[in-house]
């Protein structure tokens, strides 16, 4: 298998809202907030659902990789309930091998409310459900060993059981890639994430804000110096400034696409990572890989939701 993803198995519920909905509910635009089931249901009760789709950051990248013809798999924790069944069906339909045997859990399958404002930005409210309870017993060791690259998401990292699951996966992997996921994630787990980027990860995906927060700098030049020092592959998306990959002393850049009919920025980073990894495992150059990533993310932001139609 080319790539095995491990991430939060979350069903996305997509809703369109006005700007004031974000402020009234004390949400921070373009970020992800974790809530309990009660708060989640309360928010959802006032909204009209546009679409329900299997999601989760790394799962979206893995589906993108499958659509490009790669042999890929995914591990994520769901319960044996209606959403859990839908989730698994969603992956199988896309030819992703699901390395997790679901059972009836006390806590239901996780859900993420994706709120799209008129400016196409997405703000997320997540009830992790059983996805956040992943533990080392949920990690299929042979699936990890049999994949060329293990791809993890920062969203999944948490003290306790998820951390043990991460450690088991990393210690059995041939090569490890991870996305830093979200600014709040980085701020919550800064020392741990910094340790991972410097010592455990071969490949890091991040956006400009996340990496600048991680290493506490104000200038992008400092990010480049840091990335060179790590002697790893660090890929940074910069919105309209495009994307940049720093691999030891090699620096490659790719500009952003212009004149796009942007509808929804959900999944832009996920599909970018999927596209880049596709280039990497099919022996494309760093520059070509950046271009494939940019192309994939440009496509997904012109539709609603984080998955391209296969």
N, C-alpha and C positions, 0 to 999 in steps of 0.2 A: 504494500500500500504506500502511496506517495505521502499523504499527509493525514494525520489524525488530529482532530480538534477536540479540546475539552473545554466546555464552557457552560454557562447557565442555559438550561433548556427552558425557554420562556415563550409563551404564546403572546404575540403582539396584538393589541387591540388599538386600531388606529381611528382617531377622531379629529375632526377639524374644530378649532376654537378661535375665539377672538382674543386680541391682546389682553383685555381686562380679565379674562378667565385666569391667566397666568398670575397676574398681580393679586387678584382677589383671593386666590388659593395659596398665596405666599410661596410660589414656586420660582426658581431661578431659571430664566430662559436658557435653552440649549444644554442643560445639564440633566443628570439623572438623580432622582430622589427615591430613597427606599422608604416604603410605608408598610403598615400592617394590613391585614385583610379588611378590617373594618373601614379604615380610611380609604382604601382602594375602592371598595364597593360604594362608599359614599360619593366619591368623585365621579365614578362611572354612572351612577344613577341619574345624573343630570345631563348626560351626553348622548349624542346620536353616534352609533358605531358605523364607520365607513367600511371597515374591513377587519377580518380576524385572520392572522397568518402565523405559522410557526416562525419564531424569531430567535433572538439571542445573538450576540455579536459574532462570536467565532462560528456559530452554526451558519450565519449568513455568509461568512467568508467561505466556509466549506461547501455550501450549496453552489456558490459562484464557481468554485474550483471544479465541482462535479459537472456543472454546465459546460465548462471548457474541456470536458473529456478526461479529467483526471480521476484515478481510483482513490477515493477518500473515505474517511470514517469519522464518527463523532461519538463522544461520550458526554452525557448530560443527564441529570437526575429528574425524572418525572414520576408522577404517581399513576397508578392504574385507574385513571378516571377519564371523564369525557375529553378534557383538554389534553391529558397525557396521551390518549389514543390518537387524537388529531395531530398532536405534535409528531409522534412516531410516523404516522402515515405521510405527513408533509415531507419528512426526510427521505423515506423509502421511495416516494414518488419521484424524487430528484436523484435517485441512485446513490444515496449516501448510506453506507453501512452503519447501522446503529448498534454500538457495542454496549448496550445496557439493558438488563432484563428488569422491566418495571414490575413493581408489586404495589398493592394497596398501601399507601402511606397515610399516616395520621394527618399530615399537612398536604393540601392539594398542590397540583402542578402550578408552577409560577406563571405570573401574567405581568405584562408591561403595557401601561397605557401610554400611547404615543400621541402627544398633543401637537397638532400642526397649526401654527399661527399663519396669518395671511402672508408673512414674509418668507414662508417655506421653512422656517427654522423648526426644529423638533425639540420638544421638552418631554422628558420621560418620567413617569411615576411607576415604580416597580414594586410589586409584591413578589418577593423571590420564591415564596412557597417552598416546596421541597427541593428546588434547584440549589438553594443556598445551603442545603444540608448534606452536600456531597461529602463523602469520606473516602478513606483509602481503599476500603473494600469495594467501592464502586469503580475503581480503576482497573481496567483489564490490562494486566501487565504484558501479555503476549501481543495485544493489539499495539501497545506503545512500542515494544521492541521491533515489531514488524513494519513500522512506518519510518520513512526517511526523515520526516520532520514532524515534531510534536508542536501544535499551535495552541497556546493558552490565552485566556483573556484576564485582564486586571480585575474586571468586575467579579470574577469568581474567587479571587484571593481574599481570604478572611482568616483571622486568628482561629485556632482550634482545628476542627475536623477538615475544613477546606484546605487549610495550610498543609496538613498531613497528606491530603490527596495530591496536591501540587508537588510536594517533595517526592512522593512515590513515583509520580509520572516523570518528573525531571530526572530522577536518578536512574530510570530505565530507558531514557530517550537517547536516540542517536544524535539528534540535533534539536535545539529548542528555540522556538519563536514565541514572542508574546506581544500582545497589544496592551498599552497602558490604559486604554479604555476611556478614561474620563478624568477631568480635572479634580473632581471631588475624591475619586478613588486614589489619585496620586497624593492628594493632600492628607488623606486619612492614613495611608500606608507608606508614607515617604521613605523612612529608613529601610523598610523591607524591599520596596520597589527598587531603591537605589542599589541595594545589595544584589538583587536579581540581575539588574541591567549590567552591573560591573562584573559579576562573578558567575552567573548561572546561564544567562541567555546568550545564544549565538546571534539572534536577530531580534531587534526591538522595533515595533511600530508605535509611533506616537504623533500627536500633533504638536504644533509650536508651543501652545500654552502649557500643555502637559509637561513637556521636557524642560521648559524654562522654570516651571514651578518645582519640578523634581530636583533640579540642581541649583535652585535659588539664584538665577541670574536674570539680568534685565536686557542684555544684548545678545542677539542671535550668534554673533561671532564666538561668544563664550560657549554656546552649545556645540558649535563645530569643533572647537578645541577639545571639549569634553569627549565628544564622540570619537575623535581621533585617538585620544588617550586610552579609551576602552579597548581599542583594537578589535572591535566587533562590527557587525553590520547594523547600522541604525538608520531607519527610514522615517523621515519627518514630513507630514503633510502640512501645507501652509496656506490653505484656502486659495484665494485668488493668486497668491504668489507661486502656486504650483507645489511641487514636491521635490525633496532632496534626499539622496542616499549617501551616507558616509560609511565607507568600508576601509578601515585602517587609514591610509592616506589618500585613498581614491575618493573623489567627490563627484557625483553625477546629479544633474538637475533636470527637471522636466516641467515645462510651463503648464498652467491650467488651461483647459479648453474655454473658448469664449463663445458668446452668443447662445447660451443654452437656455432652454425653456424650463427653468428650475421649478419643480412642484413640491419637492419634499427632500430634505437633506438626510433623512433616516437612511442608514446603511452606506453612506458615502465612504466612510473610513473602512467599513467591513469589506466592501467590494473592492476598494483600493488594495487592501491587504491580500485579498483572494487573488486578484489579478497579478500583483507583484510576485506572490509565491508561485503562481502558475509559471511565470517567466523563469524564476529561479530553478524550479525542479525540472524544467524542460530546457535547461542549459542556455537560456537567453542571457544577454549581457545585462548588467545593472541598469543601464540606460533604457534598454528595451523593456525590462521588467517594470520600470517606473512608468513607461508609456502604456503598457497593458493595464497597470493599476489605475492610471488616470482615465483611460478609456472606459474601464468597467464602472468607475465611480461616476463618470460623466453620464453614463446611461441610466444608472439607478436613480440619480437625483431628478431625472425628468419624468419619473413615474411616482405613484403613491406606494409607499412600502419599501422594504429593504431587500426584496428578492426580484431578480429579473425573471420574466417568463421564459421557461426553457423551451 
